[in-house]
Amino acid sequence: MPHSTEAIKHEPWFFVVVVLAVLAVANIPRSITRRRDFEAFLSSCGAMLCLMALFGIGM
């Protein structure tokens, strides 16, 4: 984990990926309760994409 935080400190615009990941995860239950299954699916895909990007940034 220390490498991940160092990368974000070194390149502050990586923090945008963190914010997008949090928003995508938060949008999944919101979309499900509104019965927008496809939107929830896209949010899930976006969350996975952001989390994979954060993993790559941390490497």
N, CA, C and O atoms as a GROMACS GRO file, in nm:
protein
  236
    1MET      N    1   0.079  -0.120   0.000
    1MET     CA    2   0.000   0.000   0.000
    1MET      C    3   0.084   0.128   0.000
    1MET      O    4   0.039   0.227  -0.057
    2PRO      N    5   0.202   0.132   0.060
    2PRO     CA    6   0.276   0.258   0.060
    2PRO      C    7   0.310   0.305  -0.081
    2PRO      O    8   0.318   0.426  -0.106
    3HIS      N    9   0.331   0.212  -0.172
    3HIS     CA   10   0.363   0.251  -0.309
    3HIS      C   11   0.245   0.320  -0.375
    3HIS      O   12   0.263   0.413  -0.455
    4SER      N   13   0.125   0.277  -0.344
    4SER     CA   14   0.006   0.338  -0.403
    4SER      C   15  -0.010   0.482  -0.359
    4SER      O   16  -0.038   0.570  -0.441
    5THR      N   17   0.008   0.506  -0.232
    5THR     CA   18  -0.008   0.644  -0.184
    5THR      C   19   0.105   0.732  -0.234
    5THR      O   20   0.083   0.851  -0.259
    6GLU      N   21   0.224   0.677  -0.250
    6GLU     CA   22   0.335   0.756  -0.304
    6GLU      C   23   0.310   0.796  -0.448
    6GLU      O   24   0.342   0.907  -0.489
    7ALA      N   25   0.253   0.706  -0.526
    7ALA     CA   26   0.222   0.737  -0.666
    7ALA      C   27   0.117   0.847  -0.675
    7ALA      O   28   0.126   0.935  -0.762
    8ILE      N   29   0.019   0.843  -0.587
    8ILE     CA   30  -0.086   0.945  -0.588
    8ILE      C   31  -0.031   1.079  -0.540
    8ILE      O   32  -0.070   1.184  -0.589
    9LYS      N   33   0.061   1.075  -0.443
    9LYS     CA   34   0.124   1.199  -0.397
    9LYS      C   35   0.213   1.259  -0.505
    9LYS      O   36   0.221   1.381  -0.519
   10HIS      N   37   0.279   1.173  -0.581
   10HIS     CA   38   0.370   1.219  -0.686
   10HIS      C   39   0.293   1.277  -0.805
   10HIS      O   40   0.334   1.377  -0.862
   11GLU      N   41   0.183   1.215  -0.841
   11GLU     CA   42   0.097   1.260  -0.951
   11GLU      C   43  -0.043   1.286  -0.897
   11GLU      O   44  -0.124   1.193  -0.894
   12PRO      N   45  -0.073   1.407  -0.855
   12PRO     CA   46  -0.203   1.435  -0.791
   12PRO      C   47  -0.324   1.407  -0.880
   12PRO      O   48  -0.433   1.383  -0.828
   13TRP      N   49  -0.309   1.409  -1.010
   13TRP     CA   50  -0.426   1.385  -1.096
   13TRP      C   51  -0.469   1.238  -1.089
   13TRP      O   52  -0.578   1.205  -1.136
   14PHE      N   53  -0.388   1.149  -1.033
   14PHE     CA   54  -0.431   1.010  -1.012
   14PHE      C   55  -0.546   1.004  -0.912
   14PHE      O   56  -0.621   0.907  -0.909
   15PHE      N   57  -0.557   1.107  -0.828
   15PHE     CA   58  -0.665   1.110  -0.730
   15PHE      C   59  -0.802   1.112  -0.798
   15PHE      O   60  -0.902   1.070  -0.738
   16VAL      N   61  -0.807   1.159  -0.921
   16VAL     CA   62  -0.932   1.158  -0.998
   16VAL      C   63  -0.981   1.014  -1.016
   16VAL      O   64  -1.101   0.988  -1.011
   17VAL      N   65  -0.889   0.922  -1.037
   17VAL     CA   66  -0.926   0.781  -1.054
   17VAL      C   67  -0.986   0.728  -0.924
   17VAL      O   68  -1.082   0.650  -0.928
   18VAL      N   69  -0.932   0.769  -0.811
   18VAL     CA   70  -0.986   0.726  -0.681
   18VAL      C   71  -1.129   0.777  -0.665
   18VAL      O   72  -1.218   0.702  -0.625
   19VAL      N   73  -1.150   0.903  -0.696
   19VAL     CA   74  -1.284   0.963  -0.684
   19VAL      C   75  -1.383   0.893  -0.777
   19VAL      O   76  -1.496   0.864  -0.738
   20LEU      N   77  -1.341   0.867  -0.900
   20LEU     CA   78  -1.428   0.798  -0.995
   20LEU      C   79  -1.464   0.657  -0.946
   20LEU      O   80  -1.577   0.613  -0.963
   21ALA      N   81  -1.368   0.589  -0.887
   21ALA     CA   82  -1.395   0.454  -0.834
   21ALA      C   83  -1.499   0.460  -0.723
   21ALA      O   84  -1.591   0.378  -0.718
   22VAL      N   85  -1.484   0.556  -0.633
   22VAL     CA   86  -1.579   0.569  -0.522
   22VAL      C   87  -1.719   0.602  -0.575
   22VAL      O   88  -1.818   0.545  -0.530
   23LEU      N   89  -1.725   0.695  -0.670
   23LEU     CA   90  -1.856   0.733  -0.725
   23LEU      C   91  -1.921   0.617  -0.801
   23LEU      O   92  -2.042   0.597  -0.792
   24ALA      N   93  -1.841   0.540  -0.874
   24ALA     CA   94  -1.897   0.427  -0.948
   24ALA      C   95  -1.952   0.321  -0.853
   24ALA      O   96  -2.059   0.265  -0.878
   25VAL      N   97  -1.880   0.294  -0.746
   25VAL     CA   98  -1.928   0.195  -0.648
   25VAL      C   99  -2.054   0.245  -0.579
   25VAL      O  100  -2.147   0.168  -0.555
   26ALA      N  101  -2.057   0.374  -0.546
   26ALA     CA  102  -2.175   0.430  -0.479
   26ALA      C  103  -2.296   0.434  -0.571
   26ALA      O  104  -2.409   0.431  -0.523
   27ASN      N  105  -2.275   0.438  -0.701
   27ASN     CA  106  -2.387   0.446  -0.795
   27ASN      C  107  -2.454   0.309  -0.818
   27ASN      O  108  -2.566   0.305  -0.867
   28ILE      N  109  -2.388   0.202  -0.786
   28ILE     CA  110  -2.444   0.069  -0.811
   28ILE      C  111  -2.574   0.046  -0.732
   28ILE      O  112  -2.676   0.015  -0.794
   29PRO      N  113  -2.575   0.061  -0.599
   29PRO     CA  114  -2.702   0.039  -0.528
   29PRO      C  115  -2.808   0.142  -0.564
   29PRO      O  116  -2.928   0.111  -0.566
   30ARG      N  117  -2.765   0.265  -0.594
   30ARG     CA  118  -2.860   0.369  -0.634
   30ARG      C  119  -2.931   0.329  -0.763
   30ARG      O  120  -3.052   0.347  -0.776
   31SER      N  121  -2.856   0.276  -0.857
   31SER     CA  122  -2.914   0.234  -0.985
   31SER      C  123  -3.004   0.113  -0.969
   31SER      O  124  -3.108   0.102  -1.035
   32ILE      N  125  -2.965   0.023  -0.881
   32ILE     CA  126  -3.046  -0.098  -0.860
   32ILE      C  127  -3.181  -0.062  -0.797
   32ILE      O  128  -3.284  -0.117  -0.837
   33THR      N  129  -3.180   0.029  -0.698
   33THR     CA  130  -3.307   0.066  -0.636
   33THR      C  131  -3.399   0.140  -0.732
   33THR      O  132  -3.521   0.136  -0.716
   34ARG      N  133  -3.342   0.207  -0.830
   34ARG     CA  134  -3.424   0.274  -0.932
   34ARG      C  135  -3.458   0.183  -1.049
   34ARG      O  136  -3.516   0.227  -1.148
   35ARG      N  137  -3.423   0.056  -1.036
   35ARG     CA  138  -3.449  -0.046  -1.138
   35ARG      C  139  -3.386  -0.014  -1.272
   35ARG      O  140  -3.444  -0.039  -1.378
   36ARG      N  141  -3.268   0.043  -1.266
   36ARG     CA  142  -3.189   0.070  -1.386
   36ARG      C  143  -3.072  -0.028  -1.387
   36ARG      O  144  -2.958   0.007  -1.354
   37ASP      N  145  -3.102  -0.150  -1.425
   37ASP     CA  146  -3.004  -0.257  -1.418
   37ASP      C  147  -2.884  -0.234  -1.509
   37ASP      O  148  -2.771  -0.262  -1.471
   38PHE      N  149  -2.910  -0.183  -1.628
   38PHE     CA  150  -2.799  -0.162  -1.722
   38PHE      C  151  -2.705  -0.053  -1.670
   38PHE      O  152  -2.583  -0.062  -1.685
   39GLU      N  153  -2.762   0.050  -1.610
   39GLU     CA  154  -2.678   0.157  -1.551
   39GLU      C  155  -2.595   0.102  -1.436
   39GLU      O  156  -2.479   0.140  -1.419
   40ALA      N  157  -2.653   0.013  -1.356
   40ALA     CA  158  -2.579  -0.050  -1.247
   40ALA      C  159  -2.467  -0.137  -1.304
   40ALA      O  160  -2.357  -0.142  -1.248
   41PHE      N  161  -2.495  -0.206  -1.413
   41PHE     CA  162  -2.392  -0.288  -1.478
   41PHE      C  163  -2.278  -0.201  -1.529
   41PHE      O  164  -2.161  -0.235  -1.511
   42LEU      N  165  -2.311  -0.088  -1.591
   42LEU     CA  166  -2.206   0.002  -1.641
   42LEU      C  167  -2.125   0.062  -1.526
   42LEU      O  168  -2.004   0.080  -1.537
   43SER      N  169  -2.192   0.093  -1.415
   43SER     CA  170  -2.120   0.144  -1.298
   43SER      C  171  -2.026   0.038  -1.242
   43SER      O  172  -1.915   0.068  -1.198
   44SER      N  173  -2.072  -0.085  -1.243
   44SER     CA  174  -1.988  -0.195  -1.196
   44SER      C  175  -1.865  -0.211  -1.286
   44SER      O  176  -1.754  -0.232  -1.238
   45CYS      N  177  -1.887  -0.201  -1.416
   45CYS     CA  178  -1.774  -0.209  -1.510
   45CYS      C  179  -1.677  -0.094  -1.489
   45CYS      O  180  -1.556  -0.112  -1.493
   46GLY      N  181  -1.732   0.025  -1.468
   46GLY     CA  182  -1.648   0.142  -1.443
   46GLY      C  183  -1.569   0.130  -1.315
   46GLY      O  184  -1.452   0.168  -1.308
   47ALA      N  185  -1.632   0.075  -1.212
   47ALA     CA  186  -1.564   0.056  -1.085
   47ALA      C  187  -1.448  -0.043  -1.101
   47ALA      O  188  -1.339  -0.021  -1.049
   48MET      N  189  -1.474  -0.152  -1.173
   48MET     CA  190  -1.367  -0.250  -1.195
   48MET      C  191  -1.253  -0.189  -1.276
   48MET      O  192  -1.136  -0.214  -1.248
   49LEU      N  193  -1.287  -0.109  -1.375
   49LEU     CA  194  -1.185  -0.043  -1.456
   49LEU      C  195  -1.100   0.052  -1.371
   49LEU      O  196  -0.977   0.052  -1.382
   50CYS      N  197  -1.164   0.130  -1.288
   50CYS     CA  198  -1.091   0.222  -1.201
   50CYS      C  199  -1.005   0.149  -1.100
   50CYS      O  200  -0.892   0.190  -1.074
   51LEU      N  201  -1.056   0.040  -1.044
   51LEU     CA  202  -0.978  -0.035  -0.947
   51LEU      C  203  -0.858  -0.104  -1.012
   51LEU      O  204  -0.752  -0.112  -0.952
   52MET      N  205  -0.876  -0.152  -1.134
   52MET     CA  206  -0.762  -0.209  -1.206
   52MET      C  207  -0.659  -0.102  -1.240
   52MET      O  208  -0.539  -0.127  -1.234
   53ALA      N  209  -0.706   0.018  -1.274
   53ALA     CA  210  -0.615   0.129  -1.302
   53ALA      C  211  -0.538   0.167  -1.176
   53ALA      O  212  -0.419   0.195  -1.182
   54LEU      N  213  -0.606   0.169  -1.062
   54LEU     CA  214  -0.538   0.200  -0.937
   54LEU      C  215  -0.434   0.093  -0.902
   54LEU      O  216  -0.328   0.125  -0.849
   55PHE      N  217  -0.466  -0.030  -0.931
   55PHE     CA  218  -0.369  -0.137  -0.908
   55PHE      C  219  -0.245  -0.116  -0.996
   55PHE      O  220  -0.132  -0.131  -0.951
   56GLY      N  221  -0.269  -0.080  -1.123
   56GLY     CA  222  -0.158  -0.054  -1.213
   56GLY      C  223  -0.077   0.068  -1.170
   56GLY      O  224   0.046   0.067  -1.181
   57ILE      N  225  -0.143   0.170  -1.122
   57ILE     CA  226  -0.073   0.290  -1.074
   57ILE      C  227   0.014   0.255  -0.953
   57ILE      O  228   0.125   0.305  -0.938
   58GLY      N  229  -0.039   0.169  -0.869
   58GLY     CA  230   0.034   0.129  -0.747
   58GLY      C  231   0.152   0.040  -0.772
   58GLY      O  232   0.242   0.030  -0.688
   59MET      N  233   0.153  -0.024  -0.885
   59MET     CA  234   0.267  -0.112  -0.915
   59MET      C  235   0.385  -0.028  -0.943
   59MET      O  236   0.493  -0.080  -0.971
   0.00000   0.00000   0.00000
